[in-house]
């Protein structure tokens, strides 16, 4: 059995807000015999790789049955981009939920993970709120994006900017104190002195 700690949010067609993980390997979706769990052969590694590759992919919109036929079409790709932007915002909300209420027995793991990743997450949020297209972040910064590349939608940039304070506040509560300084509003004194 696999349970996704969703915090009431559905961030993927295969990850339900009630915690259900929809995957033929788990018997929660139909599939041929080789796609189902085979007790003598199937492994946890197979399950984790399936979740990583089949569920946590770059275009989750097309995981929804019936939507995969619009993959590669202009209209399908536009809907997929909007869906992914919305999912990023829901992912930020899920991060906050998991920091506030980590799964039992995983409290230290969650705290440590977000403590170590806080700067990368804030860097990604800053890039996205400034127009970088979703998916353009790689370790160390924004990948090479030409001037003609797409930008994030205005709605997406505004939503990232709006929710960033909540995310950063949670990181500060975890002990990532240097982010607190970046969140302080500019005062006349700090502008004149800096």
Secondary structure, 3 states (H helix, E strand, C coil): CCECCCCCCCCECCECCCCEECCHHHCCCCCCHHHCCCCCCCCHHHHHHHHHHHHCCCCHHHHCCCCHHHCCCHHHHHHHHHHHHHHHHHHHHHHHHHHHCCCCCCHHHHHHHHHHHHHHHHHHHHHHHCCCCCCCEECCEECCCCCCCCCCCHHHHHHHHHHHHHHHHHHHHHCCCHHHHHHCCCCHHHHHHC
